[in-house]
Amino acid sequence: MHRLPSGSSVDRRDDPPSLAASLVLLAVTVGALGLGYAVMTAPAIVAAFGAGVLTATLVTVVHRVHVEDRDLR
């Protein structure tokens, strides 16, 4: 096994990272995954919102035509 000289300036750290560093890395990873998921699902959310607006517009037009037709009789 290779040994470093006692006066070596090389700092070897075999300790695991601190809890704070692990939590920061976890938060960054979860945040990146969440952002990726939001970007991937954004078109579906916009399409669903558009379908809702289209449905509401169609129902409003049909209702107004029905009310106007009833008032003319």
Phi, psi and omega in degrees: 000142182279130178247140175277145176297153184295333180266014184291144179268002180284128181259110178261127179238115177259004180286146175291161179296158181291164179298321180297316179296320178295319180292322177296315178298319178297315180296319179295318180295313179296320177297317179295319178295319178297318178296317177298318178296318180296320179293322181289325184267353182303316179299323179292322179293317178296319179296319178295319177296316178298320178295322177295317178296316179298317179296316179297319178295315180297315179296320179296315179297314180298319180296315180296319178297318180295317180294316179295321179295321180292323180290334180283342182278000000 
